[in-house]
Amino acid sequence: MAGLNKLTARQIKAAVSGDKLHDGGGLLFVAGENGGRWKFRHQIGGRRREMGLGSFPAMSLAEARRERDKWAAVKESGQDPIRERDRQRAEDMKPDRGDPTFEEMAHIAFEARKEMLRGDGERGRWFAPLRLHVIPKIGAIPVSSLTQRDIRDALQPIWRTKNATAVKAVNRTRIVLRHARLSGYDVDPFIADAAQHMLGYVAHKPTPIPATPWQDVPDLYARLCDMAGVSPLALRFAILTAVRSDGVRNARFDEIDGDVWIVPADRVKGRRGKVGDFRAPLSDEAMRIVEACRERRIGAHLFPSPRLRKGISDVALSKTLDRLGEAGRIHGFRTSFRTWVQDTGAAGYDIAETALGHVVGGKVERA
């Protein structure tokens, strides 16, 4: 059914983040930072659609081909594969399956919403607060038997010491309980609110990311120019473009179009489907950095990690700043840029916000 198989396990392992490899019959492999994702590309009513099949290496090439053949057969029968998958999932979540544990329901809720999360929720670590702090304590309890005291007891050890993480855990727990309620289980999502009330108020004062004063940026840039290696180049590029750390660290040569850097949507902050590619114009100095990277090119990335087939790590950039005695961090360069614009009047509000990739006005205004 699928035709000639084109991919090999070796090709998949050699792929770098962002690569798209076709196996035939609509099976597509999209490489990621820690593996990749399998997709089934097909057409319904003349419109091309991509259906997620699973992640690699959890799903092997052979398993992905079987999944591709399964849903291709569904399509050949005249049905919409995505609609049929959603129908089957809804059937699986009906109450007649019995009362699931909190851990089971947490995974069900995560699967239902991860399509809207960047990197299927892995990059943002959506599931981490539940996995680390909630499931070990209450994961085995049937979801309809949970009480606010169970949730309170699970989070009390970190409520004051790691409050930001604990609040995320409460919010994720609330989402899981609401999903269970809407799936027909006898659950009251309000118990998450009650648990948060019982845990008490914490005066949490956010700690801003240290930013280099804009007046000091030229001196820092000059010192970076005197340093050799990938990290100083990446930090200089971050200063010149004011793009977030993830975008800079994983910049690829195929994203450079003339003197414009097109940062793909999956590295732009925001919910999947709500953000698009970001076009960052490159100055002459930024283009000189691109050329310097091309001269030393060893892969797909402008700023490659020395040991891994991906972009340089955030830790490596922080260590470079530490060696220079610089308290500011890479994300703080965006603050440096914004305060420079504000203090000097170099540009208007709309232009400054747009340059940082912030949403300004409605769709018509942005256009």
C-alpha positions in Angstrom: 0.0 0.0 0.0 2.7 2.4 1.0 4.9 1.8 -2.1 8.7 1.7 -2.0 10.2 2.3 1.5 12.8 5.1 1.3 14.0 5.7 4.8 16.5 3.7 6.8 17.2 3.7 10.5 20.6 5.2 9.8 19.1 8.2 8.0 16.8 8.8 10.8 19.5 8.8 13.4 21.7 11.1 11.3 18.9 13.7 10.9 19.3 17.0 12.6 16.6 19.1 14.2 14.3 20.5 11.6 15.0 18.0 8.9 12.0 16.5 7.1 12.4 13.0 5.7 9.9 11.2 3.5 9.4 7.5 3.5 6.7 7.3 0.8 3.0 6.7 1.1 2.6 9.9 3.0 4.8 9.0 5.9 6.9 11.9 7.1 9.6 12.1 9.7 10.3 15.5 11.3 13.6 15.5 13.3 13.6 17.3 16.7 16.1 18.1 19.4 15.7 14.7 21.2 14.3 12.5 18.5 11.5 13.5 16.2 7.9 13.1 15.2 6.1 10.8 12.7 3.3 12.3 10.6 0.9 11.0 8.0 0.5 13.5 5.2 -2.6 13.0 3.1 -5.3 14.9 1.3 -9.0 15.2 2.2 -11.3 17.1 -0.1 -8.4 18.5 -2.0 -6.8 19.9 1.2 -3.5 18.6 2.5 -3.4 17.5 6.1 -0.8 16.2 8.5 -1.8 13.7 11.1 0.6 13.0 14.1 1.4 9.3 14.5 3.8 9.4 17.4 7.3 10.3 18.5 10.7 8.8 17.8 12.4 6.8 19.3 9.3 5.7 21.2 7.8 4.7 17.8 10.2 2.9 15.5 10.3 3.2 11.7 8.6 -0.2 11.3 5.9 0.8 13.8 5.4 4.2 12.0 5.0 2.4 8.7 2.3 0.1 10.2 0.5 3.2 11.6 0.8 4.9 8.2 -0.7 1.8 6.5 -3.5 1.6 9.0 -4.6 5.2 8.5 -4.0 5.1 4.8 -6.5 2.2 4.7 -9.0 4.3 6.6 -8.6 7.1 4.1 -9.0 4.6 1.2 -12.3 3.5 2.7 -13.6 7.1 2.3 -13.2 8.2 5.9 -11.2 11.1 7.3 -8.3 9.6 9.3 -8.1 12.4 11.8 -11.8 12.4 12.5 -11.8 8.6 12.9 -8.9 8.8 15.3 -10.6 11.4 17.4 -13.8 9.2 17.4 -11.8 6.2 18.6 -10.1 8.3 21.3 -13.5 9.6 22.5 -14.7 6.0 22.7 -11.6 5.0 24.7 -12.3 7.7 27.2 -15.9 6.8 27.9 -16.7 6.0 31.6 -17.4 2.4 30.8 -13.7 1.8 30.8 -13.8 2.1 34.5 -12.6 4.8 36.8 -9.0 5.7 35.7 -6.3 6.7 38.1 -5.1 10.3 38.3 -1.9 9.3 36.4 -3.9 7.6 33.6 -6.2 10.7 33.3 -3.2 13.0 33.3 -1.8 11.2 30.3 -5.2 11.2 28.5 -5.5 15.0 29.1 -2.0 15.7 27.9 -2.5 13.7 24.7 -5.7 15.6 24.1 -4.0 19.0 24.3 -0.4 18.5 23.2 -1.2 19.3 19.5 -1.6 22.9 20.6 1.7 22.9 22.5 5.1 23.7 21.0 7.1 20.5 20.3 4.1 18.4 21.4 4.6 19.8 24.9 8.1 18.5 25.3 10.1 21.7 24.8 7.9 23.6 27.3 7.9 20.6 29.7 4.1 20.9 30.2 3.9 17.5 31.8 7.0 17.9 34.1 5.2 19.5 37.1 2.7 16.6 37.2 5.3 13.9 36.6 7.7 15.2 39.3 5.5 16.5 42.1 1.9 15.3 41.7 1.9 11.8 40.2 4.4 10.3 42.6 2.0 11.2 45.5 -1.5 10.8 44.1 -1.0 9.1 40.7 -2.4 5.8 41.8 -5.7 7.2 43.3 -8.8 6.8 41.2 -9.6 10.2 39.8 -13.1 10.3 41.2 -11.8 9.6 44.7 -9.4 12.5 44.8 -10.0 15.2 47.4 -8.5 18.7 47.9 -6.5 17.3 50.9 -4.8 14.8 48.6 -3.7 17.6 46.2 -2.7 19.8 49.1 -0.6 17.1 50.7 1.2 16.4 47.4 2.2 20.0 46.9 2.8 21.2 50.4 6.5 20.2 50.5 7.3 22.6 47.6 4.5 25.2 48.0 6.8 27.8 49.6 10.2 26.7 48.4 9.3 26.2 44.7 6.1 28.2 44.5 6.2 28.9 40.8 6.6 25.2 40.0 3.9 24.4 42.6 1.4 26.8 41.0 2.1 25.2 37.6 1.4 21.8 39.1 -1.9 23.1 40.6 -2.9 24.6 37.2 -2.1 21.4 35.3 -4.0 19.3 37.9 -7.0 21.6 37.4 -6.8 20.9 33.7 -6.6 17.2 34.2 -9.7 17.2 36.5 -11.7 19.4 34.2 -10.8 17.0 31.3 -12.0 14.1 33.4 -15.3 15.9 34.3 -16.0 16.7 30.6 -15.2 13.1 29.8 -18.1 11.9 32.0 -16.3 10.9 35.2 -17.6 11.9 38.6 -15.0 14.6 39.3 -15.2 18.1 40.8 -12.4 20.3 39.3 -13.0 22.8 42.1 -11.0 20.6 44.4 -7.8 22.0 42.8 -8.9 25.5 43.7 -9.8 24.4 47.2 -6.3 22.7 47.6 -4.7 26.0 46.5 -6.7 27.9 49.0 -5.7 25.4 51.8 -2.0 25.8 50.8 -2.2 29.5 51.6 -0.9 32.7 50.1 2.7 33.0 49.1 4.1 36.5 48.4 6.0 35.5 45.3 8.2 38.2 43.8 9.3 37.4 40.3 13.1 37.7 39.7 13.7 39.4 36.4 16.4 38.0 34.1 19.5 40.1 34.5 20.0 42.5 31.6 23.1 44.4 30.5 22.5 48.1 30.6 22.3 49.3 27.0 25.1 51.8 27.6 27.4 48.8 28.4 26.4 46.7 25.4 29.0 48.2 23.0 31.9 47.4 25.4 30.5 43.9 25.9 30.2 43.4 22.1 33.8 44.6 21.6 35.0 42.1 24.2 33.1 39.3 22.5 34.7 40.2 19.2 38.1 39.5 20.8 37.1 36.0 21.7 37.3 32.9 19.5 34.7 30.1 19.3 31.0 29.5 18.6 29.6 31.0 21.9 30.9 34.6 21.3 29.5 34.5 17.7 26.1 33.4 19.0 26.0 36.1 21.7 26.9 38.8 19.2 24.2 37.5 16.9 21.7 37.6 19.8 22.7 41.2 20.6 22.3 42.3 17.0 18.9 40.6 16.3 17.2 40.7 19.8 15.8 37.2 19.1 15.2 34.9 22.0 17.8 32.3 23.1 16.2 29.3 21.6 15.9 31.0 18.2 19.5 32.1 18.2 21.0 28.9 19.6 19.3 26.7 17.0 19.6 29.0 14.0 20.1 27.1 10.8 21.7 28.1 7.5 18.6 27.2 5.5 16.7 29.9 7.5 18.9 32.7 6.1 17.2 34.2 3.0 19.4 37.0 1.7 19.7 39.5 4.5 16.6 38.2 6.4 16.6 35.5 9.0 13.3 33.6 9.0 12.9 32.1 12.5 10.4 29.2 12.1 7.2 29.2 14.2 8.2 26.3 16.3 11.0 28.4 17.8 8.8 31.5 18.3 7.3 31.9 21.7 3.6 31.2 21.8 1.0 28.5 21.5 1.2 26.3 18.4 -1.1 27.6 15.7 -1.2 31.0 17.2 2.2 32.2 16.0 3.9 32.2 12.7 7.4 32.5 11.3 9.3 35.6 12.5 11.3 37.6 9.9 14.4 39.2 11.5 16.2 41.7 9.2 20.0 41.2 9.4 22.3 44.2 9.5 25.7 44.3 7.7 27.4 43.3 11.0 24.9 40.4 11.5 25.6 39.3 7.9 29.3 39.3 8.7 28.6 36.8 11.5 26.6 34.6 9.1 29.6 34.6 6.7 32.0 33.8 9.5 29.7 30.8 10.5 29.6 29.7 6.9 33.4 29.6 6.7 33.6 27.3 9.7 30.4 25.3 8.8 30.3 21.7 10.2 26.5 21.1 9.9 23.1 22.6 9.5 23.4 25.0 12.5 25.1 28.4 12.5 26.2 27.9 16.1 26.6 24.1 16.5 27.2 22.2 19.7 30.7 20.8 19.8 29.6 17.3 20.6 25.9 17.0 19.6 24.2 17.4 16.2 22.2 20.4 17.3 22.6 24.0 18.3 24.8 25.3 21.1 23.4 25.0 24.6 22.2 27.9 26.8 24.7 26.8 29.5 27.6 27.3 27.1 26.5 30.9 26.4 26.1 31.6 30.1 29.6 30.3 30.8 31.0 32.7 28.2 29.2 35.6 29.9 30.5 34.4 33.2 34.1 34.3 32.0 33.7 38.0 30.9 32.3 38.9 34.4 29.0 39.9 32.7 25.9 39.6 35.0 23.5 40.0 32.1 22.0 37.0 30.4 21.3 36.3 26.8 17.5 36.9 27.1 18.4 40.2 28.9 19.7 41.5 25.5 16.1 41.9 24.5 15.5 44.2 27.5 18.7 46.1 26.6 17.3 46.7 23.2 13.9 47.8 24.5 15.3 50.2 27.0 17.7 51.7 24.4 14.8 52.4 22.1 12.8 53.9 25.0 15.6 56.0 26.4 16.8 57.3 23.0 13.6 57.5 21.1 15.3 55.5 18.3 11.9 54.1 17.2 8.2 54.2 18.0 6.4 51.8 20.3 4.9 49.7 17.5 8.2 49.3 15.7 10.1 48.3 18.9 7.5 45.8 19.9 7.3 44.3 16.4 11.1 44.0 16.3 10.9 41.9 19.5 8.3 39.6 18.0 5.5 40.9 20.3 2.0 41.0 19.0 0.8 44.6 18.4 -2.8 45.5 17.4 -5.1 43.4 15.4 -4.4 41.3 12.2 -5.2 44.3 9.9 -2.9 46.6 11.8 -0.1 44.1 11.9 -0.5 43.6 8.1 
